[in-house]
Amino acid sequence: MCEICQHYICPSACPNAEERTIGVCAYCEDIIYETQPRVRETDGRLFHTECLEELSLPELLAQFNIEVSEEE
């Protein structure tokens, strides 16, 4: 039992609480923690917001399987 919060599994407000993971980033494949900003795609894939912000527009569109063609 935690000496601070008196629980066996510490709630998120307790300083002894472990950061909970919610998934893995589909781009960088690192763990996404509950406290991190994230994007969930409609098919359930998760991304760190930071990962998506660093991508160029063509790279971002490719992550979401969107093709861009230049028609003449």
GIMO-V690188 format. One record per run of one state. SS is the DSSP state (h for helix, s for strand, l for the rest). FROM is the first residue (numbers start at 1). LEN is the number of residues. If there is no record, write none. Layout:
<<SS	FROM	LEN> <SS	FROM	LEN>>
This chain:
<<l	1	20> <s	21	5> <l	26	5> <s	31	3> <l	34	4> <s	38	3> <l	41	5> <s	46	3> <h	49	5> <l	54	3> <h	57	7> <l	64	9>>
